[in-house]
């Protein structure tokens, strides 16, 4: 006989399982805990490998309840970076672009019944593939006549329809709920305020963020750590009504010990692998020079941006002393010209000063897939930079070519920056850090989501906590005391600015003179070791702009690995596990299902039939099924990066500027 609690949970699971999925066009206010996945996600983990597990947080108990042992989650060596959903419950298929896809041409206001049926307030009034305007979209030919598409409208000012939001979460839940360790979620979770006839209210912002929080928890269950970042919603320092509201909305995600910090400034840290790996979620709006409510990051000031950097420095120092690694994440990336100059300088200074602790930087906001470097030379030239506005427009202007970004000022700026870098063997790598910017879900261009793979080799749990199978300095940096510190500026090639003058106090050579730098060629940001990011696979929706009833499918756009690297781990994900887990489950790779069919057909052949066999229309001289499958991965693996360390990115940047064909491929994916 089952225990009463188990029997109750099974009944609840059966009841929840009978609930139909919400229609793709509906906006559901999902309760984060009321899902079968969130309650039972941990049961499946008990059947996985016994090694490389991490303990889940202890459940909160009421009264005299006895504490039960929590199950452990197996590390997958993967995490997701997702950004800029911009859900819009008012979006209607066939809506005009001038109205933000809220009204059909000629309408002054959206009919209330259409707004309700599009999801904001009703979830059962339309079927899964119903077009709310009643237009037969499959018979339409001219996009200009069609208006807003069913799944999104590229190169318009329109935000994401609920159909796109819902199909994305369905895919995340189906393919990734049990396949990643944590999720980095860098905003933006409300529609843009661009429609004068339908102004966005604070209440709507809260409701949209609450809805997106529920969907995120429903998709990934209780086991996966989710680390959201604030976007454009908190302009002034807290505590205030906005920080209070978001601390309630994200109460599931913000660690209890970080709650008071978040209420003050909407930033916090989360240990995604306890005592080993943390993600710091930053409020970049305090540093964003478009925010007129703040005034930069001058040292010693009470400006919220300066106070946030003071907090960040303490966090980095603390994590370093504990021998941990850290990801820095946020909404607006630290491009020169996007931050206040002194905020940009302070970010770059901390990024370089704690290079042995910061494993990487992840951002969103710009909707354009790219990476760039912050380096000492650029930081030294920032003070008094006269071309700030012009530089900012390179990254802020809207590009008008759908698909991916083509022939833009951003491409030209990156090409010049990469070309101006010295040869890798002449670079002082301690003077560089790499910033990654992910494409967005909103179909400004083609929607994109990244799945990162990172090194978890040898990470095991014993009675004393986490250990590594090889704790030598080649595998993990065991203590802060053994890490190399130093200064780049041993020999001055040119006269430096006078650090005694206030206008120069934020320059790197002045900062580094007062506070030591921490870097090591053996740190995870510089060499392939524990927690080093090994690569990422980018998924996209190439058919999002098509006028079809059937939902478009998320498929692989490209991966940073070689074909061999993408197949690491073998078919079951753990074969030959030297550097980490399988980057992507094989069934998501192009050609996998054909490979299985060919393999099964080949296995059924007899010696007599093999002489004159025809396998799916191919003759006997064809390669074996696995070789054909592997060869088919070449189209999505153009870069062949060994990993995502700083030296690998430096080699890649120089390679891009020396190989025109490769640069063209890179630019086409932006």
C-alpha positions as CSV (number, residue, x, y, z in Angstrom):
1,X,0.0,0.0,0.0
2,X,1.4,3.4,-1.0
3,X,2.1,6.0,1.7
4,X,-0.7,8.6,2.0
5,X,1.5,11.4,0.7
6,X,2.6,9.4,-2.3
7,X,-0.9,8.4,-3.1
8,X,-2.0,12.0,-2.9
9,X,0.8,13.1,-5.2
10,X,0.0,10.4,-7.7
11,X,-3.6,11.5,-7.8
12,X,-2.6,15.1,-8.3
13,X,-0.2,14.1,-11.0
14,X,-2.9,12.2,-12.8
15,X,-5.3,15.1,-12.5
16,X,-2.7,17.6,-13.8
17,X,-1.7,15.4,-16.7
18,X,-5.3,15.5,-18.0
19,X,-5.2,19.2,-18.4
20,X,-4.9,20.2,-22.0
21,X,-2.0,22.5,-23.1
22,X,-3.1,26.1,-23.4
23,X,-3.8,27.4,-26.9
24,X,-0.7,28.9,-28.5
25,X,-2.6,32.3,-28.7
26,X,-3.6,32.4,-25.1
27,X,-1.9,34.2,-22.2
28,X,-2.0,31.9,-19.3
29,X,-1.3,33.1,-15.7
30,X,0.4,29.9,-14.8
31,X,1.0,29.2,-11.1
32,X,4.7,28.2,-10.8
33,X,4.0,25.2,-8.4
34,X,0.9,23.8,-9.9
35,X,2.4,21.6,-12.5
36,X,3.1,17.9,-12.7
37,X,6.7,18.6,-13.9
38,X,7.5,20.9,-10.9
39,X,6.3,18.3,-8.4
40,X,7.6,15.1,-10.0
41,X,10.7,16.4,-11.9
42,X,13.0,15.2,-9.1
43,X,11.7,11.6,-9.3
44,X,13.1,11.0,-12.7
45,X,16.6,12.2,-11.5
46,X,16.8,9.2,-9.1
47,X,17.0,6.9,-12.1
48,X,20.1,8.7,-13.6
49,X,23.8,8.2,-12.9
50,X,24.8,8.2,-9.2
51,X,27.9,10.3,-9.8
52,X,28.1,14.0,-10.5
53,X,25.0,15.0,-8.5
54,X,24.3,18.2,-6.7
55,X,22.1,18.6,-3.6
56,X,18.8,20.5,-4.0
57,X,17.8,23.2,-1.5
58,X,16.0,21.9,1.5
59,X,12.2,22.2,1.4
60,X,10.6,24.5,3.8
61,X,8.7,22.6,6.5
62,X,5.6,23.5,8.5
63,X,5.2,22.9,12.2
64,X,6.5,19.6,13.4
65,X,6.8,17.9,10.0
66,X,9.9,15.7,9.7
67,X,12.5,16.7,7.2
68,X,12.7,14.2,4.4
69,X,15.8,13.5,2.4
70,X,15.9,15.5,-0.9
71,X,16.8,13.8,-4.1
72,X,19.9,14.9,-6.0
73,X,20.2,16.2,-9.5
74,X,22.7,14.9,-12.0
75,X,24.8,17.6,-13.6
76,X,24.3,17.7,-17.4
77,X,27.1,20.1,-18.2
78,X,24.6,22.4,-20.1
79,X,22.8,25.6,-19.5
80,X,20.5,27.8,-21.6
81,X,20.8,31.5,-22.3
82,X,17.5,33.1,-23.4
83,X,16.7,36.7,-23.7
84,X,14.2,39.3,-24.9
85,X,10.8,37.6,-25.3
86,X,8.8,40.9,-25.3
87,X,5.4,39.1,-25.1
88,X,2.5,41.1,-26.4
89,X,-1.0,39.8,-25.5
90,X,-2.6,42.5,-27.7
91,X,-0.9,41.3,-30.9
92,X,-3.4,40.1,-33.5
93,X,-2.7,38.2,-36.7
94,X,-3.3,40.5,-39.7
95,X,-2.8,43.6,-37.6
96,X,-1.1,46.6,-39.2
97,X,2.6,47.3,-38.5
98,X,1.8,51.0,-37.9
99,X,-0.3,50.0,-34.9
100,X,2.3,47.7,-33.5
101,X,0.2,44.7,-34.8
102,X,-2.6,45.7,-32.4
103,X,-5.2,46.8,-35.0
104,X,-6.1,46.0,-38.5
105,X,-5.6,48.7,-41.1
106,X,-8.1,51.6,-40.7
107,X,-9.1,50.7,-37.2
108,X,-8.6,53.3,-34.5
109,X,-8.9,50.9,-31.6
110,X,-8.8,47.2,-31.2
111,X,-12.2,45.7,-30.6
112,X,-12.4,44.6,-27.0
113,X,-13.5,41.1,-27.9
114,X,-10.5,40.6,-30.2
115,X,-8.1,41.7,-27.4
116,X,-9.7,39.3,-25.0
117,X,-9.6,36.4,-27.5
118,X,-5.9,37.1,-28.2
119,X,-5.3,35.9,-24.7
120,X,-5.1,38.9,-22.3
121,X,-7.9,37.8,-20.0
122,X,-9.2,34.7,-21.7
123,X,-7.5,31.4,-22.5
124,X,-10.4,29.3,-23.8
125,X,-12.0,31.4,-26.5
126,X,-9.9,30.4,-29.5
127,X,-8.4,27.1,-30.7
128,X,-4.7,26.4,-30.9
129,X,-4.3,27.5,-34.5
130,X,-7.2,29.9,-34.9
131,X,-6.4,33.2,-36.6
132,X,-8.0,35.9,-34.4
133,X,-8.9,38.1,-37.4
134,X,-10.5,35.2,-39.4
135,X,-8.1,35.8,-42.3
136,X,-7.2,32.7,-44.3
137,X,-3.5,33.1,-44.0
138,X,-2.6,30.1,-46.0
139,X,-4.1,31.7,-49.2
140,X,-2.3,35.0,-48.8
141,X,0.7,35.8,-51.0
142,X,1.9,39.4,-50.4
143,X,3.2,40.0,-46.9
144,X,2.4,43.7,-47.1
145,X,-1.3,42.8,-47.6
146,X,-1.2,40.1,-44.9
147,X,-0.1,42.4,-42.1
148,X,1.1,40.7,-38.9
149,X,2.0,37.1,-39.2
150,X,0.6,34.3,-37.1
151,X,3.9,33.6,-35.3
152,X,5.6,37.0,-35.5
153,X,6.5,39.8,-37.9
154,X,10.1,40.4,-38.6
155,X,11.6,43.8,-39.3
156,X,8.5,45.5,-37.8
157,X,8.1,47.3,-34.5
158,X,5.8,44.5,-33.4
159,X,6.6,42.4,-30.3
160,X,6.1,38.6,-29.9
161,X,2.7,37.2,-30.3
162,X,1.5,34.7,-27.6
163,X,1.6,32.0,-30.2
164,X,5.4,32.4,-30.5
165,X,5.8,32.6,-26.7
166,X,3.8,29.5,-26.1
167,X,5.4,27.4,-28.8
168,X,8.8,28.3,-27.5
169,X,8.0,27.3,-23.9
170,X,6.5,24.0,-25.2
171,X,9.7,23.3,-27.0
172,X,11.8,24.2,-24.0
173,X,9.7,22.0,-21.7
174,X,9.8,19.0,-24.2
175,X,13.5,19.1,-25.1
176,X,15.3,20.8,-22.3
177,X,13.5,20.5,-18.9
178,X,15.6,17.5,-18.0
179,X,18.7,18.4,-20.0
180,X,20.2,21.6,-18.5
181,X,21.5,22.6,-15.1
182,X,20.4,26.2,-15.0
183,X,18.9,28.9,-17.2
184,X,20.3,32.5,-17.7
185,X,17.3,34.7,-18.5
186,X,18.4,38.3,-19.3
187,X,15.0,40.0,-19.8
188,X,13.0,41.7,-21.5
189,X,9.6,40.3,-20.4
190,X,7.1,43.0,-21.4
191,X,6.0,44.5,-24.7
192,X,7.4,47.8,-25.9
193,X,5.4,50.9,-25.1
194,X,5.0,52.1,-28.7
195,X,1.3,52.2,-29.2
196,X,-0.3,55.6,-28.2
197,X,-3.7,54.1,-28.4
198,X,-2.9,51.4,-26.0
199,X,-0.3,52.7,-23.5
200,X,1.6,50.1,-21.4
201,X,0.9,50.4,-17.7
202,X,2.9,49.3,-14.7
203,X,0.2,46.8,-13.9
204,X,0.6,45.2,-17.3
205,X,4.4,45.0,-16.9
206,X,3.9,43.2,-13.6
207,X,1.3,40.8,-15.1
208,X,3.4,40.0,-18.1
209,X,6.5,39.3,-15.9
210,X,4.4,37.2,-13.5
211,X,3.0,35.2,-16.5
212,X,6.5,34.7,-18.0
213,X,7.8,33.6,-14.6
214,X,5.1,31.0,-14.3
215,X,5.8,29.7,-17.8
216,X,9.5,29.5,-17.1
217,X,8.9,27.5,-13.9
218,X,6.3,25.3,-15.6
219,X,8.8,24.6,-18.5
220,X,11.8,23.7,-16.3
221,X,10.2,22.4,-13.1
222,X,11.6,22.8,-9.7
223,X,15.1,21.3,-10.3
224,X,16.5,23.7,-12.8
225,X,18.0,26.9,-11.3
226,X,16.6,30.0,-13.1
227,X,18.5,33.3,-12.9
228,X,16.5,36.2,-14.4
229,X,17.8,39.7,-14.9
230,X,16.0,43.0,-14.7
231,X,15.6,44.9,-18.0
232,X,14.2,48.4,-18.4
233,X,11.8,48.4,-15.5
234,X,13.8,49.7,-12.5
235,X,15.3,53.1,-13.3
236,X,15.7,54.5,-9.8
237,X,17.3,53.0,-6.6
238,X,15.2,51.0,-4.2
239,X,13.7,49.9,-2.1
240,X,10.6,51.1,-3.9
241,X,7.3,49.7,-5.3
242,X,9.0,48.3,-8.4
243,X,11.7,46.4,-6.6
244,X,9.2,45.2,-4.1
245,X,6.9,43.9,-6.8
246,X,9.7,42.1,-8.7
247,X,11.1,40.6,-5.6
248,X,7.6,39.0,-5.1
249,X,7.3,37.9,-8.7
250,X,10.8,36.3,-8.7
251,X,10.6,35.0,-5.1
252,X,11.2,31.5,-6.4
253,X,14.4,32.5,-8.1
254,X,16.1,35.0,-5.7
255,X,18.0,33.3,-2.9
256,X,16.6,34.2,0.5
257,X,19.9,35.6,1.6
258,X,19.9,37.9,-1.5
259,X,16.4,39.2,-1.0
260,X,17.4,42.5,0.7
261,X,20.1,43.2,-1.9
262,X,17.6,42.7,-4.7
263,X,15.1,45.1,-3.0
264,X,17.8,47.8,-2.9
265,X,18.9,47.6,-6.5
266,X,17.4,44.6,-8.4
267,X,20.7,42.7,-8.6
268,X,21.8,39.6,-6.8
269,X,23.9,36.4,-7.0
270,X,22.8,32.8,-7.3
271,X,25.0,29.7,-6.6
272,X,23.8,27.5,-9.5
273,X,26.2,24.8,-8.2
274,X,26.5,25.4,-4.5
275,X,30.0,26.4,-3.4
276,X,31.4,25.9,-6.9
277,X,29.7,28.0,-9.6
278,X,27.6,31.2,-9.3
279,X,25.7,33.5,-11.7
280,X,25.6,37.2,-10.8
281,X,22.5,38.9,-12.2
282,X,23.3,42.6,-12.8
283,X,21.0,45.6,-13.1
284,X,22.6,47.2,-16.1
285,X,20.0,50.0,-16.3
286,X,21.9,51.9,-13.6
287,X,24.9,52.0,-16.0
288,X,22.9,52.6,-19.2
289,X,23.5,56.2,-20.4
290,X,19.9,56.4,-21.7
291,X,18.6,56.2,-18.2
292,X,18.2,59.9,-17.2
293,X,17.2,59.0,-13.6
294,X,20.9,58.2,-12.8
295,X,24.2,59.9,-13.3
296,X,27.0,57.4,-13.8
297,X,29.3,55.5,-11.5
298,X,31.8,57.9,-9.9
299,X,33.8,56.2,-7.2
300,X,32.7,57.0,-3.7
301,X,29.4,58.5,-4.9
302,X,25.9,57.5,-3.8
303,X,24.8,56.9,-7.4
304,X,23.0,53.5,-7.6
305,X,25.4,52.4,-10.4
306,X,28.4,53.1,-8.2
307,X,26.9,51.3,-5.3
308,X,26.2,48.3,-7.5
309,X,29.8,48.2,-8.6
310,X,30.9,48.4,-4.9
311,X,28.6,45.4,-4.2
312,X,29.9,43.5,-7.3
313,X,33.5,44.0,-6.2
314,X,32.7,42.5,-2.8
315,X,30.9,39.6,-4.4
316,X,33.8,38.8,-6.8
317,X,36.3,39.0,-4.0
318,X,34.3,36.7,-1.8
319,X,33.7,34.1,-4.6
320,X,37.4,34.2,-5.4
321,X,38.4,33.6,-1.8
322,X,36.1,30.6,-1.8
323,X,37.7,29.2,-5.0
324,X,34.5,29.6,-7.0
325,X,33.8,30.6,-10.7
326,X,31.3,33.2,-11.7
327,X,29.2,34.2,-14.8
328,X,28.3,37.9,-15.1
329,X,24.9,38.3,-16.7
330,X,22.6,41.2,-17.4
331,X,20.4,42.9,-20.0
332,X,22.4,45.7,-21.7
333,X,25.9,44.6,-22.8
334,X,28.9,46.7,-21.8
335,X,29.5,48.3,-25.2
336,X,31.5,51.5,-25.2
337,X,28.9,54.2,-25.8
338,X,26.0,52.2,-24.2
339,X,27.2,52.7,-20.6
340,X,28.2,56.0,-18.9
341,X,31.9,56.3,-19.5
342,X,32.8,55.8,-15.8
343,X,30.5,52.8,-15.6
344,X,32.1,51.3,-18.7
345,X,35.5,51.8,-17.2
346,X,34.5,50.3,-13.9
347,X,33.0,47.3,-15.5
348,X,36.1,46.7,-17.7
349,X,38.4,47.2,-14.7
350,X,36.6,44.6,-12.6
351,X,36.3,42.2,-15.5
352,X,40.1,42.3,-16.1
353,X,41.0,42.4,-12.4
354,X,39.0,39.2,-11.6
355,X,39.8,37.4,-14.9
356,X,40.7,34.2,-13.0
357,X,37.2,34.2,-11.3
358,X,34.9,35.4,-14.1
359,X,34.4,32.5,-16.5
360,X,32.3,34.6,-18.9
361,X,29.8,37.4,-19.7
362,X,26.3,36.9,-21.1
363,X,24.0,39.7,-22.3
364,X,21.0,40.4,-24.5
365,X,19.0,43.6,-25.4
366,X,20.4,44.2,-28.9
367,X,18.7,41.3,-30.7
368,X,21.9,40.7,-32.7
369,X,24.1,37.7,-32.3
370,X,27.7,38.7,-31.7
371,X,30.7,38.8,-29.4
372,X,33.3,41.5,-28.7
373,X,36.3,42.2,-26.5
374,X,37.0,44.6,-23.7
375,X,40.7,45.3,-23.4
376,X,43.1,47.6,-21.5
377,X,44.0,49.7,-24.5
378,X,40.3,50.5,-25.2
379,X,39.7,51.3,-21.6
380,X,42.6,53.6,-21.4
381,X,41.2,55.6,-24.3
382,X,37.7,55.9,-22.9
383,X,38.1,58.9,-20.7
384,X,37.3,62.0,-22.7
385,X,36.0,59.9,-25.6
386,X,34.4,62.4,-27.9
387,X,32.6,60.1,-30.3
388,X,30.3,58.6,-27.7
389,X,27.0,59.3,-29.5
390,X,28.3,58.2,-32.8
391,X,29.6,54.9,-31.3
392,X,26.3,54.3,-29.6
393,X,24.4,54.5,-32.8
394,X,26.4,51.7,-34.2
395,X,24.8,49.3,-31.8
396,X,21.5,51.0,-31.2
397,X,20.2,51.7,-34.7
398,X,17.6,49.4,-36.3
399,X,18.8,47.3,-39.2
400,X,16.3,46.7,-42.0
401,X,17.0,43.3,-43.5
402,X,15.2,40.2,-42.3
403,X,16.7,36.9,-41.6
404,X,19.9,37.8,-39.9
405,X,21.7,41.1,-39.8
406,X,23.6,41.9,-43.0
407,X,25.9,44.8,-44.1
408,X,25.6,46.8,-41.0
409,X,27.7,49.3,-39.0
410,X,28.0,46.7,-36.3
411,X,29.7,44.2,-38.6
412,X,32.0,46.9,-39.9
413,X,32.9,47.9,-36.3
414,X,33.6,44.4,-35.2
415,X,35.6,43.6,-38.3
416,X,37.8,46.6,-37.7
417,X,38.2,45.8,-34.0
418,X,39.2,42.2,-34.7
419,X,41.6,43.3,-37.5
420,X,43.3,45.9,-35.2
421,X,44.0,43.3,-32.5
422,X,47.6,42.1,-32.4
423,X,48.5,38.5,-33.5
424,X,47.5,36.1,-30.8
425,X,51.1,35.1,-29.9
426,X,51.8,38.8,-29.3
427,X,48.7,39.4,-27.2
428,X,48.8,39.7,-23.4
429,X,45.7,37.7,-22.8
430,X,45.3,39.0,-19.2
431,X,44.4,42.3,-20.8
432,X,41.3,40.9,-22.6
433,X,37.9,39.6,-21.8
434,X,35.1,38.4,-24.1
435,X,31.4,39.6,-24.0
436,X,28.8,37.3,-25.6
437,X,25.5,38.8,-26.8
438,X,22.7,36.4,-27.7
439,X,20.0,36.9,-30.3
440,X,16.5,37.5,-28.9
441,X,13.2,35.5,-29.1
442,X,11.3,38.6,-30.3
443,X,11.4,38.3,-34.1
444,X,13.2,41.5,-34.9
445,X,15.4,39.1,-36.8
446,X,15.1,35.4,-36.6
447,X,14.4,34.3,-33.0
448,X,17.4,32.6,-31.3
449,X,18.2,30.6,-28.1
450,X,21.6,29.3,-27.1
451,X,22.4,26.1,-25.3
452,X,25.9,26.2,-23.7
453,X,28.0,23.2,-22.8
454,X,30.5,23.5,-20.0
455,X,33.2,21.3,-18.4
456,X,32.0,19.2,-15.4
457,X,34.6,16.4,-15.7
458,X,35.3,14.7,-12.5
459,X,32.9,16.8,-10.4
460,X,31.5,14.4,-7.8
461,X,29.7,14.6,-4.5
462,X,31.0,12.8,-1.4
463,X,30.5,13.2,2.3
464,X,32.5,16.4,2.4
465,X,30.7,18.0,-0.5
466,X,32.2,18.5,-4.0
467,X,35.5,17.1,-5.1
468,X,37.3,16.7,-8.4
469,X,38.6,13.4,-9.6
470,X,41.9,15.3,-10.2
471,X,42.4,18.3,-7.9
472,X,45.7,19.3,-9.4
473,X,46.1,22.8,-10.8
474,X,45.6,21.4,-14.3
475,X,42.0,20.5,-13.4
476,X,40.8,23.2,-10.9
477,X,42.3,26.1,-9.2
478,X,41.9,25.0,-5.6
479,X,42.5,28.3,-3.8
480,X,42.9,32.0,-4.4
481,X,46.4,32.0,-2.9
482,X,47.7,29.8,-5.7
483,X,46.4,32.1,-8.5
484,X,48.8,34.4,-10.3
485,X,48.4,38.1,-9.7
486,X,50.2,41.0,-11.4
487,X,50.1,44.0,-13.6
488,X,50.3,44.4,-17.3
489,X,52.1,47.8,-17.2
490,X,55.7,46.8,-16.2
491,X,57.2,48.8,-19.1
492,X,55.6,51.9,-20.2
493,X,55.5,52.3,-23.9
494,X,54.0,55.7,-23.7
495,X,53.4,58.3,-21.0
496,X,50.3,57.5,-18.9
497,X,47.9,60.1,-17.7
498,X,48.5,61.5,-14.2
499,X,46.5,59.4,-11.8
500,X,46.4,62.2,-9.2
501,X,44.0,64.1,-11.4
502,X,40.3,63.3,-10.9
503,X,39.6,62.9,-14.6
504,X,42.1,60.0,-14.8
505,X,41.4,58.1,-11.6
506,X,39.1,55.6,-13.3
507,X,41.7,54.6,-16.0
508,X,43.0,51.0,-15.7
509,X,46.6,51.9,-15.0
510,X,45.5,54.0,-12.1
511,X,43.0,51.4,-10.8
512,X,45.5,48.5,-11.2
513,X,48.1,50.6,-9.3
514,X,45.9,50.7,-6.2
515,X,44.4,47.2,-6.4
516,X,46.1,44.0,-7.6
517,X,44.9,42.0,-10.6
518,X,44.1,38.3,-10.5
519,X,44.7,36.2,-13.6
520,X,46.1,32.9,-14.5
521,X,46.6,31.0,-17.8
522,X,45.2,28.0,-16.0
523,X,41.9,29.6,-15.0
524,X,38.7,28.4,-16.7
525,X,38.4,31.6,-18.7
526,X,41.9,30.9,-20.2
527,X,42.2,27.1,-20.4
528,X,39.9,24.1,-20.7
529,X,39.4,23.0,-17.1
530,X,36.5,22.5,-14.7
531,X,33.6,24.9,-15.5
532,X,35.2,26.2,-18.8
533,X,32.5,26.9,-21.4
534,X,33.2,24.4,-24.2
535,X,30.9,25.8,-26.8
536,X,27.3,26.6,-27.6
537,X,24.6,25.5,-30.1
538,X,22.3,28.2,-31.4
539,X,18.7,27.2,-32.2
540,X,16.5,29.4,-34.3
541,X,13.1,29.7,-36.1
542,X,13.8,30.2,-39.8
543,X,10.1,30.0,-40.7
544,X,8.8,32.3,-38.0
545,X,7.8,34.9,-40.7
546,X,5.9,32.3,-42.8
547,X,2.1,32.6,-42.9
548,X,1.2,29.0,-41.9
549,X,-1.2,27.4,-39.5
550,X,1.4,24.9,-38.4
551,X,3.9,26.2,-35.8
552,X,7.5,26.7,-37.0
553,X,10.1,24.4,-35.5
554,X,13.2,25.3,-33.5
555,X,16.2,23.9,-35.3
556,X,20.0,24.3,-35.1
557,X,21.3,27.4,-36.9
558,X,25.0,26.7,-36.0
559,X,27.3,25.4,-33.3
560,X,30.7,26.6,-32.3
561,X,32.2,23.0,-32.2
562,X,33.7,20.9,-34.9
563,X,31.6,17.9,-36.1
564,X,33.6,15.7,-33.8
565,X,33.1,18.1,-30.9
566,X,29.3,18.2,-31.5
567,X,29.2,14.4,-31.3
568,X,31.2,14.3,-28.1
569,X,29.7,12.0,-25.5
570,X,28.4,9.5,-28.0
571,X,24.8,8.5,-28.7
572,X,23.9,8.0,-25.0
573,X,25.6,11.2,-23.9
574,X,28.3,9.8,-21.7
575,X,30.6,7.7,-23.9
576,X,34.2,8.8,-23.6
577,X,33.3,11.6,-21.3
578,X,36.6,13.4,-21.1
579,X,35.6,17.0,-21.3
580,X,32.0,17.2,-20.4
581,X,28.6,16.0,-21.5
582,X,27.0,15.6,-24.9
583,X,26.6,19.2,-26.2
584,X,23.2,18.5,-27.8
585,X,21.1,15.3,-27.6
586,X,21.6,13.6,-30.9
587,X,18.0,13.5,-31.9
588,X,18.1,17.3,-32.3
589,X,20.9,17.1,-34.8
590,X,20.1,17.4,-38.5
591,X,20.1,14.1,-40.3
592,X,19.8,12.0,-37.1
593,X,16.6,10.3,-37.9
594,X,17.8,9.5,-41.4
595,X,20.9,8.1,-39.8
596,X,18.9,5.8,-37.6
597,X,16.8,4.6,-40.6
598,X,19.9,3.8,-42.6
599,X,21.5,2.1,-39.7
600,X,18.5,-0.1,-39.1
601,X,18.2,-0.9,-42.8
602,X,21.9,-1.8,-43.0
603,X,21.6,-4.1,-40.0
604,X,18.8,-6.0,-41.7
605,X,20.7,-6.7,-44.8
606,X,21.8,-10.2,-45.7
607,X,25.1,-11.0,-47.4
608,X,23.2,-12.0,-50.5
609,X,21.3,-8.7,-50.8
610,X,24.3,-6.5,-49.9
611,X,25.9,-7.0,-53.3
612,X,23.1,-5.3,-55.1
613,X,21.5,-3.4,-52.4
614,X,19.8,0.0,-52.7
615,X,19.5,1.9,-49.5
616,X,17.0,4.7,-49.7
617,X,18.0,5.3,-53.3
618,X,21.8,5.1,-52.7
619,X,24.1,2.4,-54.1
620,X,26.4,0.1,-52.3
621,X,29.4,2.5,-52.7
622,X,27.8,5.0,-50.2
623,X,29.6,5.6,-46.9
624,X,28.4,3.9,-43.8
625,X,25.4,5.6,-42.1
626,X,27.4,7.2,-39.3
627,X,30.0,8.7,-41.7
628,X,27.2,10.2,-43.7
629,X,25.5,11.6,-40.6
630,X,28.8,13.1,-39.4
631,X,29.5,14.7,-42.8
632,X,26.0,16.3,-42.7
633,X,27.0,18.3,-39.6
634,X,29.6,20.3,-41.5
635,X,27.0,22.9,-42.5
636,X,26.2,23.8,-38.9
637,X,29.8,23.6,-37.6
638,X,31.7,26.2,-39.6
639,X,33.9,27.6,-36.7
640,X,35.6,24.6,-35.2
641,X,36.4,26.4,-31.9
642,X,38.1,24.2,-29.3
643,X,36.3,25.9,-26.5
644,X,35.0,29.4,-25.5
645,X,38.1,30.6,-23.6
646,X,39.7,34.0,-24.2
647,X,42.5,32.6,-26.3
648,X,40.1,30.6,-28.4
649,X,38.0,33.7,-29.1
650,X,41.2,35.6,-29.9
651,X,42.2,33.0,-32.5
652,X,38.7,33.0,-33.9
653,X,38.6,36.8,-34.2
654,X,41.8,36.8,-36.2
655,X,40.7,33.9,-38.3
656,X,37.5,35.7,-39.2
657,X,39.4,38.7,-40.6
658,X,41.8,36.6,-42.5
659,X,39.2,34.3,-44.2
660,X,36.6,36.2,-46.2
661,X,34.4,33.1,-46.6
662,X,34.3,32.5,-42.9
663,X,33.6,36.1,-42.1
664,X,30.7,36.1,-44.6
665,X,29.3,33.0,-42.8
666,X,29.8,34.7,-39.4
667,X,28.1,37.9,-40.6
668,X,25.2,36.0,-42.0
669,X,24.3,34.7,-38.6
670,X,24.3,38.1,-36.8
